Amino acid sequence: QEDLWRRNAMKTLPALLNSSNMLACGEDLGLIPSCVHPVMQELGLIGLRIQRMPHTPGVEFGVPSHYPYMTVCAPSCHDSSTLRAWWEEDEGRRRRFFTNVVG
């Protein structure tokens, strides 16, 4: 299945990337096939990191300065609450963010 995903990606994505001069960002969050990051790197696609959803197990907040260079960092995405909702609804986590990340 990995090989099928890679073949389809290498067939489809170049056409999409060449159809526009926009900078494309691939969603590489959550459980993804192991071939995703190599394909993205080969095609020059930037990745996505959500600071409140870090890749590292046991870590509450990601550190943007530790993200790969070809990465967009955002405070939220379609799988999480908006920044404002998080700010208003989760005081404990908000305080930990300020204490541990913002300083």
C-alpha positions as CSV (number, residue, x, y, z in Angstrom):
1,Q,0.0,0.0,0.0
2,E,2.9,2.4,0.7
3,D,4.2,1.8,-2.8
4,L,0.8,2.5,-4.3
5,W,0.5,5.7,-2.3
6,R,3.9,6.9,-3.4
7,R,3.3,6.1,-7.1
8,N,-0.1,7.9,-7.1
9,A,1.5,10.9,-5.2
10,M,4.4,11.1,-7.7
11,K,1.9,10.9,-10.6
12,T,-0.7,13.4,-9.3
13,L,1.1,16.0,-7.1
14,P,3.5,17.3,-9.8
15,A,0.6,18.2,-12.0
16,L,-1.1,20.0,-9.2
17,L,2.1,21.8,-8.1
18,N,2.8,22.9,-11.7
19,S,-0.7,24.3,-12.3
20,S,-0.1,27.3,-9.9
21,N,2.6,29.5,-8.6
22,M,1.3,29.2,-5.1
23,L,3.4,27.6,-2.3
24,A,1.7,24.3,-1.5
25,C,1.5,22.9,2.0
26,G,0.8,19.2,2.6
27,E,-1.0,18.1,5.7
28,D,1.3,15.7,7.4
29,L,-0.4,15.5,10.8
30,G,-1.5,12.4,12.6
31,L,-1.0,8.8,11.4
32,I,0.4,8.9,7.9
33,P,2.2,6.4,5.6
34,S,6.0,6.4,6.1
35,C,6.5,7.5,2.5
36,V,4.7,10.9,3.0
37,H,7.6,12.9,4.3
38,P,10.1,11.6,1.7
39,V,7.6,12.4,-1.1
40,M,6.9,15.8,0.3
41,Q,10.7,16.5,0.6
42,E,11.3,15.3,-3.0
43,L,8.5,17.5,-4.4
44,G,9.4,20.6,-2.2
45,L,6.1,20.5,-0.3
46,I,6.1,22.2,3.1
47,G,4.7,20.4,6.1
48,L,2.3,21.6,8.8
49,R,2.8,21.6,12.5
50,I,0.1,22.6,15.1
51,Q,1.8,23.8,18.3
52,R,-1.0,22.4,20.5
53,M,-0.8,19.0,18.7
54,P,2.9,18.1,18.9
55,H,4.3,15.0,17.1
56,T,6.4,14.0,20.1
57,P,4.5,11.8,22.6
58,G,4.3,13.1,26.1
59,V,5.0,16.7,25.0
60,E,2.1,19.2,25.5
61,F,3.3,22.0,23.2
62,G,5.5,21.9,20.2
63,V,8.5,24.3,19.9
64,P,8.4,26.0,16.5
65,S,12.2,26.6,16.6
66,H,12.6,22.8,16.6
67,Y,10.4,22.2,13.5
68,P,11.9,21.4,10.2
69,Y,12.7,24.4,8.0
70,M,10.1,23.5,5.4
71,T,7.2,23.8,7.9
72,V,4.3,26.1,8.5
73,C,3.5,26.4,12.2
74,A,-0.1,27.3,13.2
75,P,-2.0,27.6,16.5
76,S,-4.9,25.5,15.3
77,C,-6.4,23.6,12.3
78,H,-9.6,22.0,11.2
79,D,-9.1,19.2,13.8
80,S,-8.8,21.5,16.8
81,S,-10.6,24.4,18.4
82,T,-9.9,27.9,17.2
83,L,-7.2,29.8,19.1
84,R,-9.9,32.1,20.7
85,A,-12.0,29.1,21.8
86,W,-9.0,27.4,23.4
87,W,-7.9,30.7,25.1
88,E,-11.4,31.1,26.6
89,E,-12.2,27.5,27.4
90,D,-9.1,25.9,28.7
91,E,-7.5,28.1,31.3
92,G,-5.2,25.4,32.8
93,R,-3.6,24.6,29.5
94,R,-3.4,28.3,28.6
95,R,-1.5,29.0,31.8
96,R,0.8,26.1,31.2
97,F,1.4,27.4,27.6
98,F,2.4,30.8,29.0
99,T,4.5,29.4,31.8
100,N,6.4,26.8,29.7
101,V,6.4,28.3,26.2
102,V,6.1,32.0,26.3
103,G,7.9,32.4,29.6
